[in-house]
Amino acid sequence: MWPGAPEQLDEVLKANNVPDVEINKMTFENAMRWYHWDPFTHISKEQATVGALRKAAEGHDVSIQSLSKHDHGGANFTDFAANAKQLAGNKD
C-alpha cells in the first residue's frame, strides 16, 4: 500500500526471481501499449524511477488523505441541479 508499494512489489518480484523483462511488462510496458502512450517522451527513464520521483516529490504532501474530509469547492448537488434546470428551461 502507498507509499511503500513500489518497494514492496520489488521485494516480492526479487524473492520470486522474476526477470526484468517480465517486471517491465507488468509495471509499465503493457500500459504503454494498451494506452498508446509513451511517458518517456516527457520524462526520461532515469527520471521516472521510484527513487527519482520520490526525490522530485520532496516538500510536497503525498500523504494518504480521505477525499470526504476535503472541501471540494464549488456548488453542492442541489445547486448543480438547480442550475441545470435553469439552463434547460425546466420550470418544475
N, CA, C and O of each residue as an XYZ file, in Angstrom:
368
protein
N       0.844     -1.169      0.000
C       0.000      0.000      0.000
C       0.893      1.237      0.000
O       1.970      1.250      0.596
N       0.417      2.272     -0.683
C       1.151      3.519     -0.742
C       1.457      3.983      0.670
O       0.606      3.837      1.547
N       2.597      4.519      0.920
C       3.625      4.903     -0.043
C       4.701      3.841     -0.269
O       5.644      4.077     -1.025
N       4.579      2.685      0.366
C       5.629      1.675      0.235
C       5.412      0.662     -0.866
O       6.183     -0.289     -0.987
N       4.374      0.843     -1.675
C       4.022     -0.151     -2.692
C       5.169     -0.479     -3.652
O       5.394     -1.660     -3.919
N       5.897      0.489     -4.179
C       6.964      0.131     -5.124
C       8.029     -0.766     -4.491
O       8.479     -1.736     -5.101
N       8.419     -0.435     -3.278
C       9.430     -1.235     -2.597
C       8.890     -2.621     -2.242
O       9.611     -3.613     -2.341
N       7.627     -2.689     -1.831
C       7.023     -3.982     -1.505
C       6.924     -4.863     -2.740
O       7.217     -6.057     -2.677
N       6.518     -4.289     -3.855
C       6.431     -5.046     -5.099
C       7.813     -5.527     -5.520
O       7.970     -6.679     -5.925
N       8.812     -4.661     -5.429
C      10.177     -5.033     -5.794
C      10.660     -6.208     -4.949
O      11.300     -7.127     -5.461
N      10.355     -6.177     -3.671
C      10.758     -7.252     -2.764
C      10.140     -8.588     -3.187
O      10.830     -9.607     -3.227
N       8.853     -8.584     -3.499
C       8.153     -9.809     -3.914
C       8.704    -10.319     -5.244
O       8.941    -11.516     -5.402
N       8.904     -9.417     -6.190
C       9.399     -9.828     -7.504
C      10.806    -10.406     -7.411
O      11.108    -11.405     -8.063
N      11.663     -9.793     -6.610
C      13.026    -10.310     -6.437
C      13.019    -11.646     -5.707
O      13.783    -12.547     -6.054
N      12.157    -11.783     -4.690
C      12.074    -13.039     -3.939
C      11.642    -14.194     -4.835
O      11.976    -15.351     -4.577
N      10.898    -13.873     -5.888
C      10.417    -14.902     -6.809
C      11.212    -14.940     -8.113
O      10.789    -15.557     -9.090
N      12.366    -14.277     -8.117
C      13.281    -14.293     -9.262
C      12.601    -13.957    -10.589
O      12.856    -14.600    -11.608
N      11.739    -12.952    -10.565
C      11.057    -12.520    -11.786
C      12.059    -11.714    -12.616
O      12.643    -10.752    -12.118
N      12.262    -12.102    -13.882
C      13.233    -11.382    -14.719
C      12.792     -9.950    -15.029
O      11.599     -9.649    -15.070
N      13.773     -9.078    -15.247
C      13.492     -7.668    -15.531
C      12.541     -7.490    -16.705
O      11.678     -6.612    -16.671
N      12.683     -8.309    -17.745
C      11.816     -8.168    -18.916
C      10.346     -8.379    -18.529
O       9.466     -7.706    -19.065
N      10.078     -9.298    -17.610
C       8.707     -9.536    -17.142
C       8.243     -8.423    -16.210
O       7.086     -8.005    -16.268
N       9.136     -7.945    -15.357
C       8.798     -6.839    -14.451
C       8.415     -5.609    -15.264
O       7.430     -4.940    -14.954
N       9.190     -5.310    -16.304
C       8.892     -4.149    -17.148
C       7.520     -4.282    -17.797
O       6.774     -3.306    -17.880
N       7.183     -5.482    -18.256
C       5.857     -5.685    -18.853
C       4.763     -5.428    -17.823
O       3.772     -4.759    -18.116
N       4.946     -5.960    -16.620
C       3.912     -5.833    -15.586
C       3.779     -4.414    -15.053
O       2.685     -3.995    -14.677
N       4.872     -3.677    -15.017
C       4.826     -2.372    -14.364
C       4.572     -1.195    -15.292
O       3.973     -0.206    -14.870
N       5.014     -1.277    -16.557
C       4.742     -0.118    -17.411
C       4.593     -0.430    -18.889
O       3.866      0.283    -19.580
N       5.236     -1.447    -19.398
C       5.195     -1.673    -20.849
C       3.805     -2.037    -21.367
O       3.397     -1.560    -22.426
N       3.075     -2.878    -20.631
C       1.718     -3.220    -21.084
C       0.820     -1.990    -21.101
O       0.045     -1.800    -22.039
N       0.918     -1.156    -20.075
C       0.094      0.061    -20.031
C       0.452      0.989    -21.187
O      -0.430      1.605    -21.787
N       1.730      1.091    -21.498
C       2.147      1.933    -22.622
C       1.526      1.427    -23.919
O       1.062      2.216    -24.741
N       1.520      0.112    -24.099
C       0.968     -0.468    -25.319
C      -0.551     -0.324    -25.352
O      -1.116      0.057    -26.378
N      -1.211     -0.625    -24.240
C      -2.678     -0.565    -24.197
C      -3.189      0.847    -24.443
O      -4.177      1.037    -25.152
N      -2.524      1.832    -23.863
C      -2.994      3.215    -23.964
C      -2.295      4.008    -25.069
O      -2.551      5.201    -25.235
N      -1.419      3.353    -25.819
C      -0.711      4.008    -26.929
C      -0.064      5.315    -26.460
O      -0.236      6.368    -27.073
N       0.674      5.219    -25.369
C       1.272      6.411    -24.780
C       2.671      6.087    -24.286
O       2.876      5.083    -23.603
N       3.614      6.917    -24.621
C       4.991      6.746    -24.182
C       5.347      7.874    -23.217
O       5.628      8.991    -23.652
N       5.340      7.595    -21.910
C       5.636      8.644    -20.934
C       7.074      9.146    -21.037
O       7.391     10.234    -20.557
N       7.941      8.353    -21.663
C       9.347      8.724    -21.725
C       9.633      9.777    -22.790
O      10.785     10.164    -22.985
N       8.607     10.237    -23.471
C       8.777     11.408    -24.334
C       8.699     12.679    -23.490
O       9.103     13.753    -23.934
N       8.175     12.548    -22.265
C       8.010     13.693    -21.361
C       9.046     13.703    -20.240
O       9.420     14.761    -19.734
N       9.500     12.517    -19.861
C      10.461     12.375    -18.771
C      11.324     11.158    -19.092
O      10.812     10.138    -19.554
N      12.612     11.259    -18.854
C      13.497     10.137    -19.182
C      13.257      8.978    -18.218
O      12.722      9.168    -17.126
N      13.657      7.776    -18.634
C      13.511      6.605    -17.762
C      14.271      6.811    -16.457
O      13.818      6.383    -15.395
N      15.419      7.464    -16.538
C      16.224      7.712    -15.338
C      15.496      8.632    -14.362
O      15.667      8.507    -13.150
N      14.690      9.552    -14.881
C      13.936     10.471    -14.029
C      12.621      9.853    -13.558
O      11.933     10.433    -12.717
N      12.267      8.690    -14.087
C      10.994      8.063    -13.750
C      11.147      6.888    -12.791
O      10.189      6.148    -12.570
N      12.326      6.707    -12.224
C      12.491      5.634    -11.246
C      11.796      6.032     -9.949
O      11.525      7.210     -9.717
N      11.512      5.049     -9.115
C      10.860      5.337     -7.833
C      11.700      6.326     -7.032
O      11.169      7.287     -6.474
N      12.995      6.095     -6.976
C      13.872      6.984     -6.219
C      13.873      8.408     -6.752
O      13.801      9.367     -5.983
N      13.955      8.541     -8.065
C      13.973      9.878     -8.674
C      12.644     10.594     -8.471
O      12.622     11.794     -8.197
N      11.547      9.874     -8.601
C      10.232     10.500     -8.414
C      10.002     10.879     -6.955
O       9.413     11.921     -6.667
N      10.470     10.030     -6.029
C      10.354     10.380     -4.607
C      11.168     11.645     -4.315
O      10.716     12.519     -3.575
N      12.364     11.742     -4.895
C      13.195     12.934     -4.685
C      12.506     14.169     -5.260
O      12.522     15.233     -4.642
N      11.905     14.032     -6.435
C      11.206     15.160     -7.059
C       9.990     15.585     -6.245
O       9.576     16.743     -6.306
N       9.412     14.649     -5.479
C       8.216     14.951     -4.693
C       8.543     15.509     -3.312
O       7.638     15.884     -2.567
N       9.832     15.567     -2.963
C      10.210     16.089     -1.650
C       9.632     17.483     -1.461
O       9.693     18.322     -2.360
N       9.073     17.719     -0.285
C       8.481     19.015      0.014
C       7.021     19.122     -0.371
O       6.371     20.126     -0.076
N       6.495     18.092     -1.030
C       5.081     18.069     -1.402
C       4.352     17.069     -0.507
O       4.911     16.033     -0.146
N       3.127     17.373     -0.157
C       2.331     16.470      0.675
C       1.781     15.348     -0.197
O       0.889     15.568     -1.016
N       2.318     14.149     -0.016
C       1.845     12.986     -0.768
C       1.225     11.953      0.176
O       1.157     10.764     -0.137
N       0.775     12.436      1.337
C       0.178     11.532      2.313
C      -1.198     11.069      1.848
O      -1.854     11.721      1.035
N      -1.614      9.929      2.385
C      -2.940      9.400      2.081
C      -3.960     10.262      2.804
O      -3.845     10.486      4.009
N      -4.956     10.744      2.076
C      -5.980     11.598      2.665
C      -7.345     11.171      2.159
O      -7.512     10.840      0.985
N      -8.309     11.182      3.053
C      -9.677     10.882      2.672
C     -10.252     12.078      1.939
O     -10.241     13.193      2.462
N     -10.751     11.859      0.743
C     -11.317     12.967     -0.019
C     -12.581     13.513      0.627
O     -12.925     14.678      0.429
N     -13.277     12.684      1.399
C     -14.525     13.130      2.004
C     -14.295     14.208      3.058
O     -15.239     14.892      3.453
N     -13.067     14.370      3.516
C     -12.772     15.377      4.535
C     -12.335     16.702      3.932
O     -12.072     17.661      4.658
N     -12.256     16.759      2.622
C     -11.824     17.981      1.953
C     -13.023     18.722      1.398
O     -14.006     18.120      0.966
N     -12.921     20.036      1.418
C     -13.922     20.852      0.743
C     -13.525     20.885     -0.722
O     -12.486     21.442     -1.077
N     -14.336     20.300     -1.560
C     -14.022     20.235     -2.978
C     -14.312     21.549     -3.677
O     -14.055     21.687     -4.873
N     -14.840     22.504     -2.951
C     -15.139     23.798     -3.541
C     -16.309     23.706     -4.491
O     -16.799     22.617     -4.791
N     -16.739     24.816     -4.947
C     -17.840     24.818     -5.896
C     -19.165     24.511     -5.228
O     -19.266     24.420     -4.004
N     -20.161     24.355     -6.053
C     -21.525     24.168     -5.566
C     -21.770     22.724     -5.145
O     -21.041     21.808     -5.525
N     -22.825     22.554     -4.345
C     -23.233     21.203     -3.989
C     -24.179     20.667     -5.063
O     -24.463     21.365     -6.036
N     -24.663     19.450     -4.899
C     -25.504     18.840     -5.927
C     -26.815     19.598     -6.116
O     -27.300     19.721     -7.241
N     -27.387     20.104     -5.037
C     -28.648     20.841     -5.146
C     -28.470     22.070     -6.033
O     -29.301     22.346     -6.898
N     -27.381     22.805     -5.811
C     -27.096     23.970     -6.649
C     -26.863     23.561     -8.099
O     -27.327     24.228     -9.024
N     -26.145     22.464     -8.288
C     -25.879     21.968     -9.635
C     -27.182     21.625    -10.349
O     -27.380     22.005    -11.503
N     -28.080     20.900     -9.656
C     -29.358     20.502    -10.256
C     -30.202     21.727    -10.600
O     -30.825     21.774    -11.660
N     -30.224     22.716     -9.709
C     -30.997     23.935     -9.965
C     -30.443     24.675    -11.184
O     -31.211     25.151    -12.019
N     -29.137     24.772    -11.288
C     -28.526     25.431    -12.443
C     -28.805     24.665    -13.726
O     -29.052     25.268    -14.770
N     -28.769     23.339    -13.655
C     -29.050     22.523    -14.836
C     -30.490     22.725    -15.295
O     -30.754     22.826    -16.493
N     -31.422     22.783    -14.342
C     -32.832     23.011    -14.695
C     -32.995     24.374    -15.356
O     -33.702     24.516    -16.353
N     -32.333     25.365    -14.787
C     -32.437     26.721    -15.332
C     -31.883     26.771    -16.758
O     -32.493     27.374    -17.641
N     -30.751     26.151    -16.975
C     -30.155     26.143    -18.308
C     -31.022     25.397    -19.317
O     -31.088     25.770    -20.488
N     -31.689     24.338    -18.848
C     -32.526     23.534    -19.737
C     -33.901     24.157    -19.930
O     -34.673     23.717    -20.782
N     -34.208     25.180    -19.142
C     -35.520     25.812    -19.243
C     -36.605     25.043    -18.512
O     -37.793     25.255    -18.756
N     -36.207     24.157    -17.625
C     -37.160     23.368    -16.836
C     -37.750     24.236    -15.736
O     -37.013     24.932    -15.038
N     -39.047     24.206    -15.574
C     -39.705     25.023    -14.553
C     -40.130     24.205    -13.339
O     -40.493     24.782    -12.313
N     -40.094     22.867    -13.427
C     -40.585     22.045    -12.303
C     -39.562     21.773    -11.265
O     -39.849     21.098    -10.277
